Amino acid sequence: MGEIVAKQTSSPLLRCLIVDDEPIAIKGVVNFINQLDFLEVADTCTSAMKATEILKAKDIDLMFLDINMPMLSGLEFLQSLDKSPLTILTTAYSEHALEGFRLNVVDYLMKPLEFQRFFQAANKALSIFQSRLILQNSKEGADSDMYIRQGDTFQRIICEDILFVEGMQNYLKLHFKEKAFIIHQTMISLEEMLPKDSFFRIHQSYLINTHKIDAISGGRVFIDGKQLPISRHRKEALLKAVVYIKLISK
C-alpha cells in the first residue's frame, strides 16, 4: 500500500480538538495524544456548539469527535460544516460506522479506546495530513512532483502524468500510462489540491486529467483505452471545461 509523503524528514505537529460530552473520555484522549510526538492538544469542549466556535477561532488539523452527544450529534455536527478538519470519530456504538465513512472521516474508534487502535488512527491522520502538505506545495508551484511510498521505496511521480484518479472507499488509485499507485487520501481533498486547469471531477469515483482525454462520447470519457462514466449533472460542465482548455492552449 502506498502513500504520499512529504519531502522533509521531520513530522508536522497536528493540532487536535477533542469534542466529547464526557469529561473522563476527554481526559483519556488527552492522555493518548500526550504519548505521541506528532500530536498536540489545541483545545477541548463538551458540545458541538462550542466546537463550532473553536473551529472559527483556531486552526485545527485533527478533531476527535464523539458521536452520541446531546442537542447535536457528532455526525449532525460534521454534516453541518462546510469544511471540516481531519476527523476521527469516537463512540460506544458501532451502528454509525458506515455513515461516518461516507463523510470521509479518517477512522472510527470504539469506546473504551485502546491505545493500539488510537495509534493506528493517528498515524493514518498524519499520513493524510502530510500528503495534503506536499500536494499543496505542488499546487503553489514549488514543484509538480510528489513521492509515493511503496514498501521501503519512495517513488517520484509527476502530477501532470496522472491520467485519472479512481476512488476506492478510503483509498485512491492513481492511474498512469503504464502503472498505477494506491494512496490513502480522500477524493475531495485531492481534488482541492490538484490544479483546476488540469483536473476535473466527472463522477463521484473519478477525477480525470482533462489534458489526457482522447474522446468524449455519450456518457463516457475515453482516456488511454479506458472508458470512464460521466455523472449526468457533470457532463455539461466537463464539455465547457474542455472547450476552455482548448481555447487557452491555442
N, C-alpha and C positions, 0 to 999 in steps of 0.2 A: 504494500500500500504506500502511495506517495503522498507528499505534502509540499506546499510551497514554503520555503524557509527564507528568512532574512539573511542578508549577506554579512551582517555583523554577528560576531560570536556571542555577544552579551544579550541576555534575555531582557525584554521590556518588563516594566513593573505594571501589572494590571490593577487599576483602581476599582475596588469592589464595593457594591452596595448590597446590604443584606436586608431583605424585606420579609418579615415574619411576625405574626401576632403573638407568638410565644417567646418571651424573653430568654427562656432556657434554650430554645432552639437557636436563637441568635448567638448566644454565648458559645454553643457548640461549633457553629460555622466560623466564628471569630477564632476559636482555638485552632481549627484545622487550617485556616488561612495563615495564621502565625507560624505554622510549620513549614510553609513554602516560601522560598525567597523570591518568587516572581509574582506574588500577590500581596496586596496591602488593603486594609480596611479603610475606605474613604468615608463611609457613613453607614448607619443602621436605622431602621424605622419599623413600626409595627402596623402600618396601614398603607394601602395603595395610594390614598390621597396624599399622604406625607411623602411617599416615594416620588410622586409627580413633581412636587416642589423641589426635591433634591436633584432630580434629573435636569430640571431647568437651571438650577444654581451651580451644579458641579459637573465636571467631566467624569463620567462613569464608563469604564471599559467593560466590566462584567457584573451582572446582577444575579444574586442568589434569591430566587423568588418562590415563596410558599404559595401553593395553590388555594388551600382552604383558609380564607380569611373573611371576616365579616364585612358587610356592606358591598365590597367589590372584590371578587375573587382574583387570584393571580392571573388566570387565563383571560378574564374580562379586562383586567388592567393592561395586560400585554397587547390585547387586540385594540385597545384604545390609543396606543402610542403610534404616532406617525413614523418615528424612527427609534427603535429600541436598542439598548446596548446588547452585547452578547449575554445570553440568559441561560442559567441552569435552574431548572425547576426542582423544588424540594416539596415532598408531600408524603403523607402516611397512606395515601390511596393510589392504586395503580390504574384506575379506570380512565384517567385523563391523559395517559401517556401518548396515545395516538394523536389527540388534538394538540398536545404540546409540540410534538414533532412537526405537525402541519404548520405551526407558527415558527418553524425554523429555530427552535431552541437548541442549544449546544448539547445538553444532556438532561436526563430525568433521574433524580436521586430519590430513593425511598428512605423514609424515616423509620427507625433511627439510623442516622447516617453512619456509614462505615468509611474509615479513612482511605482504604484502598480504592473504593469507588469514587470517593471525593477527589483523590489524587488523579485518577484516570480522567475524570470530567474536567478538572482544572487544566491538565495538560492538553486536552482537546481544545479548550478555550484559548490557551496560549498559542497553539498551532494556528488556529483561525486568525487570531489577532496578528501574529507575525506575517501571515500571508496577506492580510489587508494592508499592512505597512509596506511590504515590498511592492504590492500592486499599486498602491497609492504613489509610491516613488516613481514607478514606471510611468504612470499616467501624467505625472507632473513634468516628465521629460528628462529626468536624470538618466534613465536607461529604459530600454524597451525589453529588457530581459528579466528573467526570474530563474530561480533554481528549484528543481523538483527533487525531493529526497526519494531515492529508490533503494531501500535497504540501507547499506552503508555508503552508497554513492550519491553524489549531488550532480544532477543533470541540468545543464543550462539550456533554456529554451527561449525563443523569441516570440513575444506576444503576437506579432503580425503573422507568424507562421501558423497560428491556430486556425484550423478550418471551421470547426464548430465545437460547441460545448454541450454535452449531454448530461442532464440531471439524473442522478441515481440516488434517490432518497436524501441522505445527508452527505453524499459524495458527488463529485463531478468528474466526468470523463472528458479530458481534453483530447480532441482528435486532430492529428497532424497528417501530412501526406502519407507517411509510411510508418507511423507509430501512434501510440496513444498513452496517456498517463492518467491515473486516477488520483485525485486530491480531495482532502476534507475541506470543503468550502461550500457556502450556500450560494445558490444561483443569484439571489438578489444582491448580495454583497459583491460578487464578481462582476455583475452587470454594471453596478455603480462605478466600479473602478477602472474597467476597460474603456478605451477611447470610444466616445459616442459616434464618431465619424467612421468607425470600422465595424463595430459590433452592434447587433440588433436582436432583440428577443422576439422570436417568431412564434413561440409556443411555451407553455409552462415548463416544458422539459428541454427546450432547445434555445441556445444562444449562438448566433452564427456570425462569422466574419463576412460582411457583405462584399468585400473585395474578392472573395473566393467563390462567389455564386457563378455556376455555369448556366443555369436556366431556372425560370420560374414558370410553372405550368399547373393550371388548376389550383389545387390546394397544396401544392408541393414545391419545395425548393430543392434543386439538384446541385450538390457540391461533391466533386471528386467521385462521381458514380453513386453517391448515397442520396436517397430520397428522404427528405425531412418534412414533416407535416407543418402547415401554417395554420395557426388559430384563425378562425373566421373573422374575428374582430381585429386581427393584426395585419391582414393581407394588404389593405389599402395603405396603411402607414408604411409597410415594407416597400411597396411599389414607389411611394413618394420618396422614401429614403434612398432607394437605389437610383432613381432619376436624379436626385440632388447630388449624389456622389459622382454620377457620370458627368454632370454639368460642371462641377468644380474641378474635376480632374482633366478637363479639356485644356 
